[in-house]
Structure formats: C-alpha cells, structure tokens
Amino acid sequence: MKKILSFLSIVLLANFICAQSGSQPFTTSGDFTVPPDVTSITIEVVGGGGGGGINGAGGGGGGGYSIGTFSVTPLETISVTIGDAGGVNTAGGATTVGIFNQATGGGPGISVANPEVGGGGAGGVGSGGALNYTGGAGGGGYYTYFGGGGGGAAGSLGNGFNGGDTIPWTGICQTPGGSGGAGGGIPGGSGGKGAGFTDISCNITDPSANGMPYGGGGGGGNGNGGGPGMGYSGYALISWGSDPCSNPSNLTAIDIQLTSAMLDWTENGTATTWNIEWGISGFTLGTGNPQVVLAKPYLLEGLMPNTSYDYYVQADCGGTGTSTWSGPFTFVTDVLGTADNAIDGFTFYSNPMNEVLHLRANSTIESVVIYNILGQKVIDQNIGSITTQLNVSNLSTGDYLMKVVSAGQTGIYRLIKK
C-alpha cells in the first residue's frame, strides 16, 4: 500500500511541476486553458502587419507589441485572437488575449498624388501590458513608380523601425524601392522592401517583399506589374513559471574580414534563438543594430574596414523569457588595402558623389553594395552589365564604402557624398 501511495505521489508531483512551468504559442486564434494550480501568466502579443498599397504606394505599418504578467484562475478559459495579415491596401488585424493586453495591426499603404512621396501606413500600438511598443510606419512611395518599404513590427527590445522612403522620379527607373524597416526584437518581424525597377526604362520590376514573422508590414508596389507585399499575421505567447534563462558566455569573433566577422559564443542553457546588438565600439546597449539569430556561429556583414566594433548577445528561452545581456566583445575589422582589393579595369565617377554614380568594368558587374559608416546597407543591387548608373541622390552627406563584384573579383572602394 505504501508503494502504491508513493507511486501516486510521484505522478501527482510530476504533474504539479509540469503545470508550474511552460508556454503555449499562438499563430492562429483559439482558446487557452489555464493549467491547474497556475495563478499567474505572462502574455506577449504582436499585431498583424499592414499590407502595401498599389501603384507606387507606401508600405504597410508594422504591428504593435505588448507584454505583461496577469493574475488568472486555474482552469479558466481565455480567448486568443491573432491579428490577420494585411492584404492589398488593408490594415493588419489586432491580436488580443482575453481582457488583458492587445497589440493593434499596422495601417495599410496608400497612394499619394504626384509629385509627393508618402502614403506609408501607421504602426500598430501595444496596450495593457507592463511594456507596450509601437510598430514602425511604412515608408513613402512615389506614384506610380516606386513603392515604400514596410514598417518593422515592435518587439521585446522596443519599437519597430520605419520602412524606408523611396526616391522621387528622376527620369531613371533603376531603383529598388524603399527598404523594409527592422523589427524591434523577438518576436517582431522586419518589413518588406518596396517595389522598384532594375532597369532605367521601367520595364523590369524589382518586386516588393512581404513582411516577416511576426507582424512585419508589406512593401508598396509599383505601377508596372509589381504588386505590393502582404503583411505578416500577428502572434501571441502565453507562458507561466520562472525557470531561469542562462546567460551566454565566451563571446568571440573569428574569421574577421574587411566587411564581415563570424560571431560565436557558448550557450549555457537550451536556447536556440538569440538576440544580438552590435555597433561602433562604445555604443550604448539599446542604441545599436538589433539582430535575431537562429543559428551560431553567425556571419555579421556590412561592416567597415579598419573599424572597431562591439557586440552583445542575449539568449531567448521562449516561455521562460530571455537572459540578461552578455558583452560587449570588441573586435577590429581588417585594414583596407589597395592592390588586392581593386578590380582590374573597373572605374567609377564622380567621387565625391552628387546625384548619380557611374560605374564601368571590363567584365560584367554582377552586384554593387554601398554601406554607410554604421555598416548598414543603403544600396544593394544586382547589375548584370559592364556599365550602370546608380541614383545616389537620397544618400546623406558623408563617407560610404562600396563593394563591387565583377567576374569573380571583389573590389572595395571608399566614396564621399557631397
């Protein structure tokens, strides 16, 4: 009899322990039943991303974000509504969990009259939680040529970033449209890029992109067959318990190149997702470049040569929360050389740049990427010809780095914008 009671006690204890720690994600609407003996839950929500508009319209706004801890009754049933993804010229839906907290969806991209750039959808707003953030607004489009970028959804690190405005019509169609805004950290997704063209005559569309999971806004379309991007639907995570999330350790950087470095660290728990934040050495945590990492080591690109960088890393343990930040780890990129980082026969003008940058090579130019001093891509184009013109009128005054790939060679060149 004692053995039977002991066995039953073990089973009941195991069930009790399981009930005290866990999580349940929602990507579609449904009901949540509070586990036995649980009286407090943490609710995290992201609203749906807005859809981009047609004919050179703005990008959709990113969904809002909210997180909070609330008292509940064991075995209580709570309704969960997941915000719909915004379609063409349609706002994203709101994500709500019972009467606790919610995050509204991003607004739709719309068209504005010539010759204005605008029409980006507003970002969604979180409410009811201990932390509430706003999604990024969609970038402005130019009727009917180029679409604005979608706004990034808000997330655990803060507000989503706005989508990039496209450029006004300058007589040359070759532009990728507005860039998508970054998300505000897990689980907020990035916005999609706006539609543009890959040729100067508006014949070949550089398509828009959909928003990313979760809650990213879709990019705006163009008026020559390039439809807008869709927003991404919302998300909810309900968790309970307080198991600790271990800090990463032993941060390092390996295989450091001119414009990239391989980042690695030791995972001391079971996390398979991490947040990193990087920037020029000495930056304040929370003001750098956020990145969600799903596998390590992680290749960080878009850096400047001969520059000192810091990065921090944080483990995301899902239902049991995130660790504290580890770092910073400091590394220095390689020094820019001359002979071994130039392409034979490649020329460009004018530099300093003004409105247009002309490129010419002996062989087909495969791609051109221009980075700002923060290592962020400001132009990224596939070329496919020996000559091309890049519209740089929307770049701010300052120093830039251009990476050119032609016939298997890679050249790195410094640029100045007047």
ABEGO torsion letter per residue (X at the ends): XAAAAAAAAAAAAAAAAAAABEBBBBABBEBBBBBBGBABBBBBBBBBBBBBBBGGBBBBBBBBBBBBBBBBBBGBBBBBBBBBBBBBGBBBBBBBBEABBBBBBBBBBBBBBOABBEGBBBBBBBBGBABBBBBBBBBBBBOAABBBBBBBBBBAAEBBBBBBBBBBBAGBABBAEBBBBBBAEOABBBBBBBBBBABAAGABBBBBBBBBOBGBBBBBBBAAGBBBBBBBBBBBBBBBEABBBBBBBGBBBBGBBAABBBBBBBBABABABBBBBBEBBGBBBGABBBBBBABOBBBBBGBBBGBBBBBBBBBBAEAAEBBBBBOBBBBBBBBBBAAAABBBGBBBOBOBBBABBBBBBABBBABBBBBBAAGBBABBBBAGBABBBBBAAABBBEBBBBBBBBGGBBBBBBBBBX
